[in-house]
């Protein structure tokens, strides 16, 4: 498996499928569409979310139409989104152009197509001090119903470490750890006209889990994490980091249960003694309009 993927030229900046990734559940398509652009997707055996990264769009799903107001960028606001079930036809159209993420997961149940406004997205501040970050829990396991798909957005101020302490979810231990494949998709803010960068680390978690990655990531990149301790995600000073986490797995319960790396788990105990980074939240919960 190739773990670090570079974004492609438009329109398909990324097209990650279970077949291409070499795993069983998790997908992500990132589209860059011009004014008047359209994209049609037969959902087949997977459920999908249409998540605007930049711009607005109209989403048609089997006769239902949802107007997504979107946002200027992931660094400016939460966004509304639409959910498409398996065995449906999805068509995305954008009048003014934009960039759109479609996280997906193979699933069994066929749920209803739905719309969620930006005002309904829970925003969480996680960690403290240099480990402070913002999490937009738009499709977390306990905030939005899906069959298999789990997806959240994380915003890390420049200079901070995120996805820390390193953690894993590559084995099924009921009540303790979920087995979940994971995609990280990145966008990094510019500063003084200079494109941003960050770093992602993944280390092996056992004899059968040998993923080992140290990647310099830039806007449009993705890192595939089939297993292993993942973290930190490091934002370069002056460049805020955004990443979209897309997860799915075979467990009977749709839950995000993790184990911290035993050598670094102590860092959580230090958080109550440090203030949350005052730059957070980068923006509050709510409708950007």
Secondary structure by P-SEA (a helix, b strand, c coil): cccbbbbcccccccccccccccccccbbbbbbcccccccccccccbbbbbccccccbbbbcccbbbbbbcccccccccccbbbbbccbbbbbbbccbbbbbbbbbbbcccccccccccccbbbbbcccccccccccccccccccccccbbbbbbbbcccccccccbbbccccccccccbbbbbbbbbbbbcccccccbbbbbbbccccccccccccccccbbbbbcccccccccccccbbbbbbbbbcccccccccccccccccccccccccccccccccccccccccc
